[in-house]
Amino acid sequence: MDVLADPRAPQRLRHETRMRLLEVTGVTTLTPRMRRIHLKGDMAGFAAPGHADHIKVFFFPPGVAPRAVPIGPDGAQFAPGERPQMRDYTPRAYDVDKGTLDLDFVLHGDGPAATWAAQAAIGQTLVIGGPRGSLIVPMNFDWYLLAGDETAIPALARRMAELPAGARVLAVIEVDNLSEHQPFAGAADVALTYVYRNGAAAGTGSRILDRIRTMRFPTGTAYAYVAGEAAMSRAVRAHLTEARGFNPDYVRAAGYWQRGMADAQQDH
């Protein structure tokens, strides 16, 4: 889409890709299923202006000390036997001048990220890379739709916080139960609805889509950001563009994870 022809077109920015070795300075339990890890280190040049930007977080094999390595034409140059597993995370908050970064981890399953976050302690280290780029969504839409499961909360929370006073937002968030509620700061006019699994496995059912189907939308042009389990994101996007008249260019549906698959992420 031509940005000059459409002032509402999202804009992509590219950033220098760097790896950083950061130290854990604190751990905060936000809810029974979510922990915030506070990190500190050299953040010079770090930029993540988009609410849904993501960094790579590296989880090294047992016995391998976390370390940043050079980035070549084919990516990070890890030695044989030292290649870590990687997962994508949205920076919840960061301060370049103070050298700080906060990441929120959902404690579900036994994958490398959740396992690491469950035992993270002050003094441990973590390697991150990126972001490689940002998608900047203009703030001149008539209203905004935000939807996702708990893995999307950092991105949804950042968007709610950055929108100005008077911006109208409808938000739908799926969590397990009432204990997973979090406060969200911001000046926007947010109507937030939670839907609950109540013990059902994450990624099952169609709670977010079912709730959105019943919603009465405001008039005007909207931008929708939907993120979380991939099948859910695809289904909500299809509903918005096929049944509710959304401009496909104004809907971003991100599959942060896919039920039954490890390390699956895709945008639609």
Summary of the structure (lengths in Angstrom):
residues: 268
radius of gyration: 18.6
end to end distance: 15.7
largest distance: 56.8
contacts: 824
relative contact order: 0.16
helix: 18%
strand: 37%
